[in-house]
Amino acid sequence: QLEGSIGAYATAASEIRQPNIERDTAPAVVREAPVVRKSTSHTRRGGTSYFLHVADWHGGADTRRIKVSRSFYEATAPGRRLVFEERPGRFKAAWARLIGARPSSSAPPAPG
């Protein structure tokens, strides 16, 4: 019973999320946030997901976990600033899209 409830919630959330993004015509606000740490997650089938944890650009104490490609993960060190486009969402559920890493003088630009 619990699995069905979780599945139904996840399905409903994904069905709302897509139109929220696709129908959002508000202008984007560019945000920057530093990478606080990096982590990986491994599946039973041998897959690996790569995450960068960035400071909350709204000043909160929490971090935001961003899933990225392996190459972007490997090219990005803690302290590097990432650039995002943030929008309010059609249904007032804000969302953000990673644009890439801010170029730095000490390292080549990370792939975006």
Phi and psi in degrees as GROMACS dihedral restraints (atoms count N, CA, C in turn):
[ dihedral_restraints ]
;  ai    aj    ak    al  type     phi  dphi    fc
    3     4     5     6     1   -62.9    20    10
    4     5     6     7     1   -41.3    20    10
    6     7     8     9     1   -60.5    20    10
    7     8     9    10     1   -40.8    20    10
    9    10    11    12     1   -63.9    20    10
   10    11    12    13     1   -39.4    20    10
   12    13    14    15     1   -65.2    20    10
   13    14    15    16     1   -43.0    20    10
   15    16    17    18     1   -65.1    20    10
   16    17    18    19     1   -43.1    20    10
   18    19    20    21     1   -62.3    20    10
   19    20    21    22     1   -41.7    20    10
   21    22    23    24     1   -64.3    20    10
   22    23    24    25     1   -41.8    20    10
   24    25    26    27     1   -64.0    20    10
   25    26    27    28     1   -45.4    20    10
   27    28    29    30     1   -62.2    20    10
   28    29    30    31     1   -41.5    20    10
   30    31    32    33     1   -64.1    20    10
   31    32    33    34     1   -45.9    20    10
   33    34    35    36     1   -62.6    20    10
   34    35    36    37     1   -42.0    20    10
   36    37    38    39     1   -63.7    20    10
   37    38    39    40     1   -41.1    20    10
   39    40    41    42     1   -70.6    20    10
   40    41    42    43     1   -32.2    20    10
   42    43    44    45     1   -70.7    20    10
   43    44    45    46     1   -28.9    20    10
   45    46    47    48     1   -82.3    20    10
   46    47    48    49     1   -37.0    20    10
   48    49    50    51     1   -60.8    20    10
   49    50    51    52     1   -45.9    20    10
   51    52    53    54     1   -60.8    20    10
   52    53    54    55     1   -51.7    20    10
   54    55    56    57     1   -64.8    20    10
   55    56    57    58     1   -31.1    20    10
   57    58    59    60     1   -58.5    20    10
   58    59    60    61     1   -39.0    20    10
   60    61    62    63     1   -81.2    20    10
   61    62    63    64     1   -49.1    20    10
   63    64    65    66     1   -63.6    20    10
   64    65    66    67     1   -34.0    20    10
   66    67    68    69     1   -96.2    20    10
   67    68    69    70     1     6.6    20    10
   69    70    71    72     1   -80.5    20    10
   70    71    72    73     1   111.5    20    10
   72    73    74    75     1  -106.6    20    10
   73    74    75    76     1     4.3    20    10
   75    76    77    78     1   -67.4    20    10
   76    77    78    79     1   149.4    20    10
   78    79    80    81     1   -66.6    20    10
   79    80    81    82     1   148.1    20    10
   81    82    83    84     1   -80.4    20    10
   82    83    84    85     1   148.4    20    10
   84    85    86    87     1  -109.4    20    10
   85    86    87    88     1   127.4    20    10
   87    88    89    90     1   -81.7    20    10
   88    89    90    91     1   129.9    20    10
   90    91    92    93     1  -124.1    20    10
   91    92    93    94     1   152.3    20    10
   93    94    95    96     1  -127.0    20    10
   94    95    96    97     1   146.7    20    10
   96    97    98    99     1  -150.9    20    10
   97    98    99   100     1   140.0    20    10
   99   100   101   102     1   -80.1    20    10
  100   101   102   103     1   148.2    20    10
  102   103   104   105     1   -74.2    20    10
  103   104   105   106     1   125.2    20    10
  105   106   107   108     1   -90.7    20    10
  106   107   108   109     1   -42.4    20    10
  108   109   110   111     1  -160.1    20    10
  109   110   111   112     1   172.3    20    10
  111   112   113   114     1  -123.7    20    10
  112   113   114   115     1   151.9    20    10
  114   115   116   117     1  -152.6    20    10
  115   116   117   118     1   163.7    20    10
  117   118   119   120     1  -129.5    20    10
  118   119   120   121     1   160.8    20    10
  120   121   122   123     1  -134.6    20    10
  121   122   123   124     1   132.9    20    10
  123   124   125   126     1  -112.1    20    10
  124   125   126   127     1   138.9    20    10
  126   127   128   129     1   -97.0    20    10
  127   128   129   130     1   164.7    20    10
  129   130   131   132     1   -63.3    20    10
  130   131   132   133     1   -27.2    20    10
  132   133   134   135     1   -86.1    20    10
  133   134   135   136     1     6.1    20    10
  135   136   137   138     1    93.7    20    10
  136   137   138   139     1     5.0    20    10
  138   139   140   141     1   -82.4    20    10
  139   140   141   142     1   155.7    20    10
  141   142   143   144     1  -129.7    20    10
  142   143   144   145     1   135.6    20    10
  144   145   146   147     1  -111.7    20    10
  145   146   147   148     1   145.0    20    10
  147   148   149   150     1  -116.2    20    10
  148   149   150   151     1   133.4    20    10
  150   151   152   153     1  -131.3    20    10
  151   152   153   154     1   141.7    20    10
  153   154   155   156     1  -112.7    20    10
  154   155   156   157     1   133.0    20    10
  156   157   158   159     1  -102.8    20    10
  157   158   159   160     1   120.9    20    10
  159   160   161   162     1  -115.7    20    10
  160   161   162   163     1   153.1    20    10
  162   163   164   165     1   -64.2    20    10
  163   164   165   166     1   146.4    20    10
  165   166   167   168     1   -69.4    20    10
  166   167   168   169     1   118.2    20    10
  168   169   170   171     1   -73.5    20    10
  169   170   171   172     1    -3.9    20    10
  171   172   173   174     1   -94.3    20    10
  172   173   174   175     1     5.8    20    10
  174   175   176   177     1    89.3    20    10
  175   176   177   178     1     5.5    20    10
  177   178   179   180     1   -72.6    20    10
  178   179   180   181     1   167.0    20    10
  180   181   182   183     1   -80.6    20    10
  181   182   183   184     1   -21.9    20    10
  183   184   185   186     1   -76.0    20    10
  184   185   186   187     1   162.2    20    10
  186   187   188   189     1  -107.9    20    10
  187   188   189   190     1   161.7    20    10
  189   190   191   192     1  -108.4    20    10
  190   191   192   193     1   131.9    20    10
  192   193   194   195     1   -97.2    20    10
  193   194   195   196     1   121.3    20    10
  195   196   197   198     1  -114.7    20    10
  196   197   198   199     1   123.2    20    10
  198   199   200   201     1   -80.7    20    10
  199   200   201   202     1   130.1    20    10
  201   202   203   204     1  -133.8    20    10
  202   203   204   205     1   169.5    20    10
  204   205   206   207     1   -72.0    20    10
  205   206   207   208     1   161.1    20    10
  207   208   209   210     1   -61.0    20    10
  208   209   210   211     1   -42.7    20    10
  210   211   212   213     1   -65.1    20    10
  211   212   213   214     1   -39.3    20    10
  213   214   215   216     1   -67.3    20    10
  214   215   216   217     1   -41.3    20    10
  216   217   218   219     1   -57.9    20    10
  217   218   219   220     1   -48.6    20    10
  219   220   221   222     1   -68.9    20    10
  220   221   222   223     1   -28.8    20    10
  222   223   224   225     1   -86.2    20    10
  223   224   225   226     1    -5.5    20    10
  225   226   227   228     1  -115.9    20    10
  226   227   228   229     1   125.0    20    10
  228   229   230   231     1  -105.3    20    10
  229   230   231   232     1   154.8    20    10
  231   232   233   234     1   -53.9    20    10
  232   233   234   235     1   140.8    20    10
  234   235   236   237     1    99.5    20    10
  235   236   237   238     1   -25.8    20    10
  237   238   239   240     1   -65.6    20    10
  238   239   240   241     1   139.6    20    10
  240   241   242   243     1   -92.7    20    10
  241   242   243   244     1   132.0    20    10
  243   244   245   246     1  -103.2    20    10
  244   245   246   247     1   151.1    20    10
  246   247   248   249     1  -113.2    20    10
  247   248   249   250     1   133.1    20    10
  249   250   251   252     1  -127.6    20    10
  250   251   252   253     1   153.9    20    10
  252   253   254   255     1  -104.6    20    10
  253   254   255   256     1   125.8    20    10
  255   256   257   258     1  -114.6    20    10
  256   257   258   259     1   137.8    20    10
  258   259   260   261     1  -130.5    20    10
  259   260   261   262     1   155.2    20    10
  261   262   263   264     1   -75.4    20    10
  262   263   264   265     1   -19.4    20    10
  264   265   266   267     1    87.2    20    10
  265   266   267   268     1   143.5    20    10
  267   268   269   270     1   -61.8    20    10
  268   269   270   271     1   -36.4    20    10
  270   271   272   273     1  -106.7    20    10
  271   272   273   274     1    30.4    20    10
  273   274   275   276     1    61.0    20    10
  274   275   276   277     1    30.7    20    10
  276   277   278   279     1  -113.8    20    10
  277   278   279   280     1    95.4    20    10
  279   280   281   282     1   -56.0    20    10
  280   281   282   283     1   147.6    20    10
  282   283   284   285     1  -145.5    20    10
  283   284   285   286     1   159.9    20    10
  285   286   287   288     1  -138.3    20    10
  286   287   288   289     1   152.9    20    10
  288   289   290   291     1  -126.5    20    10
  289   290   291   292     1   130.2    20    10
  291   292   293   294     1   -70.4    20    10
  292   293   294   295     1   126.6    20    10
  294   295   296   297     1   -91.4    20    10
  295   296   297   298     1   -44.0    20    10
  297   298   299   300     1   161.7    20    10
  298   299   300   301     1  -167.7    20    10
  300   301   302   303     1   -95.3    20    10
  301   302   303   304     1   143.8    20    10
  303   304   305   306     1   -70.6    20    10
  304   305   306   307     1   130.2    20    10
  306   307   308   309     1   -60.1    20    10
  307   308   309   310     1   142.8    20    10
  309   310   311   312     1  -126.2    20    10
  310   311   312   313     1   156.7    20    10
  312   313   314   315     1   -73.6    20    10
  313   314   315   316     1   -22.0    20    10
  315   316   317   318     1   -94.1    20    10
  316   317   318   319     1    -7.1    20    10
  318   319   320   321     1  -145.1    20    10
  319   320   321   322     1   149.6    20    10
  321   322   323   324     1   -67.4    20    10
  322   323   324   325     1   154.5    20    10
  324   325   326   327     1   -57.8    20    10
  325   326   327   328     1   135.8    20    10
  327   328   329   330     1   -74.6    20    10
  328   329   330   331     1   147.6    20    10
  330   331   332   333     1   -64.4    20    10
  331   332   333   334     1   144.0    20    10
